[in-house]
């Protein structure tokens, strides 16, 4: 499982011209579920996301998490994070989980993030979405559950 996290001043997502989710200061999380991912992968990345210290403290150092600042989250499914571009020019997505499994694990991640008490908005699974991101910094971090080390 991969999550691409962007620190934002605001973000929104729309489907068919209708805004379905919007946030102010916080994180836009693009989430891709790989074949073979489990609840453990989701739990690991949810903990990392909530605790990742990428917001500045009073000295401008990355010492605060989205929880510390009571930020907001916009979580969007994005299977293209699992693109395999090693061969040819057309990406292959064979490493992505089947849609039913991906949606189940995506929803589990969303629910874990809601359990933090923070405002959580989402896109719509398997829909064409327009995502507006005002990246703050810019700060963009890629987390991969297959590269686990520690939650410290």
PyMOL commands that set and color helices and strands:
alter all, ss='L'
color gray80, all
select helices_A, chain A and resi 39-51+79-82+99-114+145-147
alter helices_A, ss='H'
color red, helices_A
select strands_A, chain A and resi 2-15+18-23+26-32+55-56+62-64+72-77+120-122+130-144
alter strands_A, ss='S'
color yellow, strands_A
deselect
rebuild
show_as cartoon
